[in-house]
Amino acid sequence: GLPARRWKTFWLASTPIEDVRESTVPLFVAQGSRDGSTLPADLFALEAIRQQPTRPLRYVVMSDGGHAFETSDGRSRLAELFDDFIGWALDPKRQTAPAVLR
């Protein structure tokens, strides 16, 4: 792997929005509604839409999902999220669309 120093300074070089700004690939952003480990992804998604309004973007909030998309009773919802991603990714007319998976 890479040296620890590389990982400790990685975030100083750029922000997540800067990392995707120059890319033209469709963007899929997902976050669990109970995820307290990451900053709200909705701000990231809105900024990506503002900066690149023609880029296909799917922003999904997994209702009752934690950081690993597990429910409060411990069930994994990764398969459901994966199905949503595959359906969106394979759609030739994929649009920018928010969604809440309940």
C-alpha positions in Angstrom: 0.0 0.0 0.0 0.9 3.6 0.0 2.8 5.2 2.9 0.7 6.6 5.8 2.0 10.1 5.0 0.3 10.0 1.6 -3.1 9.2 3.2 -2.7 11.8 6.0 -2.2 14.6 3.4 -4.6 13.3 0.7 -7.5 15.4 1.7 -5.4 18.6 1.8 -4.8 18.4 -1.9 -8.4 18.7 -3.0 -12.0 18.4 -1.9 -14.4 15.7 -3.1 -16.2 18.1 -5.5 -12.8 19.2 -6.9 -12.0 15.5 -7.5 -15.1 15.0 -9.7 -15.3 18.4 -11.3 -13.1 17.5 -14.3 -14.7 14.1 -14.8 -17.6 13.7 -17.3 -18.8 10.3 -16.1 -22.2 9.9 -14.6 -22.2 10.3 -10.8 -24.1 8.1 -8.3 -24.1 9.4 -4.7 -25.7 7.3 -1.9 -26.0 7.9 1.9 -27.8 6.3 4.7 -30.2 8.6 6.6 -28.7 7.6 9.9 -25.0 7.9 8.7 -23.2 10.1 11.3 -19.8 9.2 9.9 -19.8 11.4 6.8 -20.8 14.9 6.0 -24.3 15.1 4.3 -24.0 14.0 0.7 -26.9 16.2 -0.3 -24.6 19.3 -0.4 -22.1 17.5 -2.5 -24.8 16.4 -4.9 -26.3 19.8 -5.2 -22.9 21.4 -5.8 -22.2 18.8 -8.5 -25.5 19.6 -10.2 -24.8 23.3 -10.0 -21.4 23.0 -11.5 -22.3 20.5 -14.1 -26.0 20.7 -14.8 -25.9 18.3 -17.8 -24.0 15.5 -16.0 -26.3 12.6 -15.1 -26.4 12.3 -11.3 -28.4 10.0 -9.0 -28.5 11.0 -5.4 -30.0 8.3 -3.1 -30.8 8.5 0.6 -31.3 5.1 2.1 -34.1 5.5 4.7 -33.0 4.1 8.1 -29.6 3.3 6.6 -26.4 3.7 8.6 -22.9 4.2 7.3 -22.8 0.7 5.8 -26.5 0.9 4.7 -27.6 -1.3 7.5 -31.0 -0.7 9.2 -31.3 0.1 12.9 -32.3 -3.6 13.4 -29.1 -4.7 11.7 -30.4 -5.7 8.2 -28.1 -5.0 5.2 -29.7 -2.9 2.4 -26.7 -3.1 0.1 -28.5 -5.4 -2.4 -31.4 -2.9 -2.7 -28.9 -0.1 -3.2 -27.0 -2.1 -5.8 -30.2 -2.9 -7.7 -31.0 0.8 -7.8 -27.5 1.7 -9.0 -27.6 -1.0 -11.8 -31.0 0.1 -13.0 -29.9 3.7 -13.2 -26.5 2.9 -14.7 -28.0 0.7 -17.5 -30.7 3.2 -18.4 -29.5 4.9 -21.7 -31.6 7.9 -20.8 -30.3 8.2 -17.2 -31.3 11.5 -15.7 -30.3 13.6 -12.8 -32.7 12.4 -10.1 -32.9 12.3 -6.3 -34.5 9.3 -4.6 -35.3 8.0 -1.2 -35.2 4.2 -0.8 -37.7 3.3 1.9 
